[in-house]
Amino acid sequence: MNKLLLPLFLVLIFGCGDTQKKNNITLADTSSSSNKVESIQKDSLKPSPTKTENSEAVVQNEINEESIQKAIVYRSDSSLNMFENIRADYRIFGYQKPDTNSKKLLLVSIFTNDVKDNPYHCEYGAYYSSNAMENTRLQYVRKTGDFIEANLIKNEVILTPIFFRKTG
């Protein structure tokens, strides 16, 4: 019995000593490999857009699904934008007066049949998004009853006030 205890005791002592050395090696390997992973991740990060960028792609990421077909007014310059989204059905008319029976001046729609050849004969055209209007922009003015009043501006000249019906 004593002969069995002595070798068992020696194996236990030497075995515990090896475990400690392996743990030190493992800890050293883990810390160095995690540093490599962190440096790779830092190098692969894209720089964030600056505040001066106002491209549709940057802004569209900020829009939730419920408001994607609605107009967005930027507080910094009161610009009014309507972005295209192929997953949403929308047809937004701009009227001459705050009345849906008044003359249709502008159309923003996802439907090709609405935009192609301007079938509604809107004086200022039909577009998929407000960004598609060349050298033209919309600037929010005020709420007027159930409508939003905006100025249609081309080449920094106000062409006309235009009214969009509010929804929701």
Backbone hydrogen bonds, N-H to C=O, Kabsch-Sander energy under -0.5 kcal/mol:
donor,donor_aa,acceptor,acceptor_aa,energy
5,L,1,M,-1.7
6,L,2,N,-1.8
8,L,4,L,-1.6
9,F,5,L,-2.5
10,L,6,L,-2.1
11,V,7,P,-2.4
12,L,8,L,-2.0
13,I,9,F,-2.1
14,F,10,L,-2.6
15,G,11,V,-2.5
16,C,12,L,-1.9
17,G,13,I,-1.7
18,D,14,F,-1.8
19,T,15,G,-1.7
20,Q,16,C,-1.6
21,K,17,G,-1.5
22,K,18,D,-2.4
23,N,19,T,-2.1
24,N,20,Q,-1.8
25,I,21,K,-2.0
26,T,22,K,-2.7
27,L,23,N,-2.6
28,A,24,N,-2.1
29,D,25,I,-2.5
30,T,26,T,-2.6
31,S,27,L,-2.2
32,S,28,A,-1.8
33,S,29,D,-2.2
34,S,30,T,-2.1
35,N,31,S,-1.4
36,K,32,S,-1.4
37,V,33,S,-1.9
38,E,34,S,-2.4
39,S,35,N,-2.2
40,I,36,K,-2.1
41,Q,37,V,-2.5
42,K,38,E,-2.4
43,D,39,S,-1.8
44,S,40,I,-1.6
45,L,41,Q,-0.6
45,L,42,K,-0.7
53,E,50,T,-1.0
59,V,55,S,-2.1
60,Q,56,E,-2.9
61,N,57,A,-1.1
62,E,59,V,-1.4
63,I,59,V,-0.5
63,I,60,Q,-1.0
67,S,64,N,-0.8
68,I,65,E,-0.8
70,K,67,S,-1.5
72,I,81,N,-2.9
74,Y,72,I,-0.5
74,Y,79,S,-2.5
75,R,73,V,-0.5
78,S,74,Y,-2.0
80,L,138,L,-2.5
81,N,72,I,-2.7
88,A,85,N,-1.6
90,Y,88,A,-0.6
92,I,108,V,-3.3
93,F,91,R,-0.6
94,G,106,L,-3.1
95,Y,93,F,-0.5
95,Y,163,F,-3.5
96,Q,103,K,-2.3
99,D,97,K,-2.9
102,S,99,D,-1.8
105,L,94,G,-3.1
105,L,103,K,-0.6
106,L,94,G,-1.5
107,L,125,G,-1.6
108,V,92,I,-2.5
109,S,127,Y,-2.7
110,I,90,Y,-1.9
114,D,111,F,-0.9
115,V,111,F,-1.4
116,K,112,T,-3.3
118,N,115,V,-1.7
121,H,118,N,-2.0
123,E,104,K,-0.9
124,Y,105,L,-3.2
125,G,122,C,-1.6
127,Y,107,L,-2.8
130,S,82,M,-2.7
131,N,82,M,-0.5
132,A,129,S,-1.2
133,M,130,S,-1.1
134,E,132,A,-0.6
136,T,133,M,-1.3
137,R,153,I,-2.8
138,L,80,L,-0.6
139,Q,151,N,-2.1
140,Y,78,S,-3.3
141,V,149,E,-3.1
142,R,149,E,-1.3
144,T,147,F,-3.2
147,F,144,T,-1.7
148,I,164,F,-3.0
149,E,142,R,-3.5
150,A,162,I,-2.7
151,N,139,Q,-2.8
152,L,160,T,-2.9
153,I,137,R,-3.0
153,I,151,N,-0.7
154,K,157,V,-2.5
155,N,135,N,-2.4
157,V,154,K,-1.7
159,L,152,L,-3.2
159,L,157,V,-0.5
160,T,152,L,-1.0
162,I,150,A,-3.3
163,F,95,Y,-2.5
164,F,148,I,-2.4
165,R,93,F,-0.5
166,K,146,D,-3.1
